[in-house]
Amino acid sequence: MTATLCNRALTLPRLALAFLIILAVYLFQDSWTSTHSKLDIADSDSHRGDGQTLIADHESLDIAHTHAESCRDVPGADDVLIMLKTGATEIYAKLPTHFVTLFKCTPHYMVFSDLAQDYADFPIRDAIAPVSKLFREQHEDFTLYRKLQQYQREGQDTSKLKGDGSWNLDKWKFLPMLFEAFEDAPSHIKWFVMMEADTSVSWTNLLIWLKTMDPDVPHYLGSQNAIGDTIFAHGGSGVVISRQAAKQLRARRNEEGKEAYNKRWEEITSTSCCGDEIVARALLEADVPMTMAWPLIQGETIATVDFTDKHWCSPPITWHHVSPIEIDASWQFQADWVDDHGWDTPYLYRDIFANFIDRHISVNRHAWNNLSQDKKLVAPALATEEDLDFAGLSEFEQRAVQSPSACEEACARQQDKSCMQWMFTPGRCYLGDVVRFGKTDEGESDTWISGWIPERVRSFKEELGECRAVNWRGA
C-alpha cells in the first residue's frame, strides 16, 4: 500500500505538468500556426519561387471582399431594382454566377421564372402565374409550363425539359413580370433594369449612366430591334425603364381596368412572337417610346463584338449570350477597375479591348474562328451562287485559298488597306475590316487558322486615341 501511494504521489505532478502543456498548446495554437504558415510561405518563396503567388492570392481575396462590401452602398445603388428573367430548365446552370457577382451588389433584385420555387432560401417568382387560367391550362404555348408543374410535384429534374417549348412560353413572362415588379418594388425605386440569365451587367457603368438621366422622365432604353413597325428594346441585351415610364404604364392599365387590360394583352401576346416586342407596344400605348441605347446596351459578347470608332469611347453596360465564366471574368475586371479608379470613373470599350483582346491577337491562332466576314474568297469547288466570282479575283486573292500565309497576304494587299484580320481553312479565305476576337472551334468538323494585321491594329488604336470624353449617347 505504501508503494502504491508513493507511486501515485510521484505521478500526479507529472500529470499536472502534462495537462498544463496541453492547455498551452490549445490556447496558443492559432498564433503558432499563423507564424509557422508565414515562415513556410517565405521559405517557399526563396526556394521555389511561388510563394509570392500564394500571397497575391490572399491579397486578391481581400480586394474582392472590399469591393463586395462597398458596392451595395455606392450612391444610386439603392435606387435600382434588377429584374432577372430565367427559366426552370436552366436556373441551376446559370443563376449561381449572378448570386456571387451582381446580386452581391444590388440591394434590390427579383428573379422571375416559369416555376415558383425556392433557390436555397431565395424565392423565385413565377412570372406565368398571373396569366389567366384559360391560357395556362389550354393554350399550346403552355405545354412546357404544365410539364414543369408535373416535374416539380414528382421531384424530377426540370433541366431535362430544356429546349422543349421554352421560346413559346418565354414571351408570356414579360408584361406580367413588369407589373409585378412595379407593384412590389419599394416606393423609392427610380430605375427598373430587366436582364436575362445570360446577360452580364456592369454595375459601376450602369450607376454612372443612370446619374446622367432623370427618372421622372419616361425613359425606356435598350438595344434597338424591329418587328414590322415596332421598334423595341431587345430583352436579352437588357432593358432600362424609369420610374415615370413605369408610372405611365401602370396608369394606362388602371384606366382600362386590370382585368380588361390583361385579357386584351394576353390575346395580343398569343399571336406575337416575342415578349420584348409586346413590352414596346404596351409602353408606346402609354406614351413611352423607346430610346436607343446601343452600344451601351450591347447584344454581343466581348469575344464577338466589333471594335470600331462607334464603340471605342462608349462605356459598355451589358453583354448578352455570355457564359457563367464570361460573367465572372467581366465581374473580376470591374472589381479591379473600381479598386484602381473608384466608382465614379466608367470603363470604356477601349479598356475592354486593352484588357481582354489586345494581347491575344498579336499572333496567329490555330483552331480559331475570328468571325472575319467582310470579303469571302472561296475556291470554285466550294463556291455557291452567293460567293464572289473566283475568275474575277486578282491573282493574289485566288492564291489566298491555298494557305494561311497566302490568305494573310491577301488581307495585307487589299487596295484600301481596310482589312484588319483574316481566317483560313483549305479552300476558303475570309477577310475582316473590323477587329473581332472570336472563339475556338477546336473539335468542330471545320477548323480555321485566324490572324490579324498587327500594324493596322496599332494604327487603329492610335487614331482613336485616349478618348477625351465619354460617349453616353446611344446610336
ABEGO torsion letter per residue (X at the ends): XAAAAAAAAAAAAAAAAAAAAAAAAAAAAAAAAAAAAAAAAAAAAAAAGAAAAAAAAAAAAAAAAAAAAAAAABBGAAABBBBBBBBAAAAAAAAAAAAABAAAABABBBBBBABBBBBEABBBBBAAAABBAAAAAABAAAAAAAAAAAAAAAGBBAAAABGBGAAAAAAAAAAAAAAAAAAABBAABABBBBBBAABBBBAAAAAAAAAABBAABBBBBEBBBBBEABBBBBAAAEBBBBAAAAAAAAAAAAAAEAAAAAAAAAAAAAABABAAAAAAAAAAAAGBBBBBAOAABBABBAAABBBBAAAAABBBABBBGBBAAAAAAAAAAAAAAAAAAEAABBBBAAAAAAAAAAAAAABBBBGBBAGBAABBBBBAAABBAABBBAAABBAAAAAAAABAAAAAAAAAABAAGABABBBBBBGBBBBBABBBAEBBABGBABBBBBBBBAAAAAAAAAAAEAGABBBABBX
